[in-house]
Amino acid sequence: MGYAIDWLGTAKMKLWKYPRQPFNKTSYYALVVTGWAILSVAINQFWNWCWINIDYAPSNNLMERILIFSAVYVIFVGFCEIPNFKTKTWAYNAPWWLVLSGWIPLIGLIRLIYLSVPA
């Protein structure tokens, strides 16, 4: 999934780039694709942890879902974007409002894929 997102975002739409790990090079596969996998697992584990800790029993309450999504969004955007200000591991060619709003479907897609995989 991370490779597909990068192919669309870096190769086709040119929204961001990896200055030290060019797309489709060996260092890209070793670091970036692995990073996508870790991010996907971390998002889903954190989501599950939040879900279990709300009243200790999952429900279909919309407010709880919005609260969990908001917590996941704030934690992971902060965890990924704030260090990137210093490290410049990836550079955006898009405005910040697009970057921050792009995390919303990204997290939703990661969660949707996780929920659709049979246990």
N, C-alpha and C positions, 0 to 999 in steps of 0.2 A: 504494500500500500504506500509506503514512504517513497519508494522509487517512482510509482505512478504520480504521486503528488509533485515530486521534484521534476519529473519529466514535463508535466504540465506547467508548473510554476517557473522553472529555470530555463528549460529548453524551448518551450513554445511561447509562453507569455512574457518571459524575461522579467518576472516580478522580483526575483532575488538571485543571488549567486553565492557560491562558496569560493572565496578568494584563494584559499590554500588547498582545497580539495576540488579541483575542477570536475564538473559533471561527467560521468562515465569513465573516469580514470581509476586506477587501482586504489589510490588513497580515498577516493569517494566511496567505493564499495566497502572498504575496511572501516571507515569512520562514520560516514553519514547514514548509510543504510542501517548499520548497527544502532546508531543513535535514534533513528525512527522506530526501530523495534523496541528499544528500551523506553522511549517516550510512550508508545502505545500500551505497553504492559503497565507502566507506572500510572498512566491516566486511569486505566481500568481498575487497577488495584486500589488506588486512592478513592475512586468512585464507589467501589464495593465497600470499602471501609466506612465511608461516609454513610452509605445506604444502611449498613448494619447498625451503625451507632445512632440512627434516628429512631427513637422509641424501641430499639432492639428488634423491630419487626418491620420489614418492608411493606409499604402500602402503595396505593395508586394516587395518593394525594398530590395534586399538581404543584402546590406550594412547596412541598418537600423536594420534588424534582427540580424546581427552579432554584431552590436554595442549594442543592447539591451541585447543579450545573454551575452556578455562580461561584461556589467555593473551588471547584475544579478549575474553572476559567482563571480566577485570580491567582491561584497557586501556580499553575503551570505557565501562564503568560509571564508572571513574575520570575519564576524559576528559569525560564528559557530566555526571555528578552532582556532582562536587567543585566545578567552577566555578558550578554552579547554586545552591550554598549561598550564594554571595556575590551573584550577579546576580538570583536569583529569577525567571528567565525563565519557568519553569513552576512551579506550586505543586501539591503533592499533597494530596489529601483521603483518602489511603490510608496505612496504617501502613508503616514502612520495610521490614519483612520482606517485605511484598507488592511493594513497589517493586523491591527487589533480586532477588526471585525472579521478577518479571515480565520481567526482562531475559533470562532463560534461554529462554523460548519466543520472545521477540522476535528474538534473535540466530539461533535455529534457523529461524524463519520467513523471515527475511531471506536466510539461506543456502539454504534450500530453494527459494525463488523464484528465486534466482540460478542454482542448478543445474538448474532445470526449464526455463529459457529457452534455446531453441536457439542455438548459437553462430553 
